[in-house]
């Protein structure tokens, strides 16, 4: 199978949407890294919450799909070396160059961080940690030649849907000092189903695309209905009305209904997006630029959002202007850095960019 440019674009758009989502959290009435004291907007938070319902699920689905593609085309050794260059090295260097400076800025200017917690440093890079876990798990299963039957596969998905929240709660309440470990484990459990489904669809792509086409209207209907329920529940949560409801409503919903709805919603939207973007076969320099620059822009944007929101937080701006300033700075500054430095060897190493090795061929004149 050749690489699908439409799916590469989808993955890049999902990455970049995180900038809009993080900027909206500045306006959220609930505490984020930086929450504006002057600007609060339920509508803005709700709008981007919709994308958050499926964004990371679709991202990990595509990660499983593309990982299997690379392994099939290039082999396991190439795959491991490539992922070390593109994920592991950028993880540690981003920690040093991006996360630690952000940590000290927040501690000095935003709010005093009274105790050291690992999640304060690594929260921005959590998805890279989980990707590394998934990659090594996939390689382990390939090398051990383990094959899951459909029954075990369904049971595992059921297990991951309903266990990740109790596990996170357990670490946050019982093992407080290991809350970040609990966060990583619970989220790995939450998203690994999508990674595995991505692998499964890659191996059965013709059959799956045919089935999606036959059930496309049903999938869109299901995703619309479940999205409306989840957004309404989050609206009640933001307004504080949710906490006033009876435990007879809250607990069954949180334990059984919400995890089920979130999984059904995310997988239905993921499959619909996969179907439409898999049909895109055209290329352009703008699409190519978006695909190549998206991860760099995303890794750099996080501290820029916090600093921009902090320095422009005054009441003379309208809500829209304040939001647009935050988003604009968070896109423009990383994009300029990418354009100026993408050919620099250090910049390429830090962000795992593909490096071109120039080869000079010396042609000898034939002897007479």
Buried (B, 14 or more C-beta within 10 A) or exposed (E): EEEBBBBBBBBBBBBBBBBBBBBBBBBBEEEBBBBBEEBBBBEBBBBBBBBBBBBBBBBBBBBBBBBBBBBEEEEEEEBBEBBBBBBBBBBEBBBEBBBEEBBEBBBEEBEEEEEEBBEBBBBBBBBBBBBBBBBEBBBEBEEEEEEEEEEEBEEBBEEBBBBBBEBBEBBBEEEEEBBBEBBBBBBBBBBBBBBBBBBBBBEEBEEBBEEBEEBBEEBEEBBEBBBEBBBEBBBBEBEEEBEEEEEEEBEEBBEEEBBBBBBBBBBBBBBBBBBEBBEBEEEEEEBEBBBBBBBBBBBBBBBBBBBBBBEBBEEEBEBEEBBEBBBEBBBEBBBEBBEEBBEEEEBBBBBBBEEEEEEEEEEEEEEE
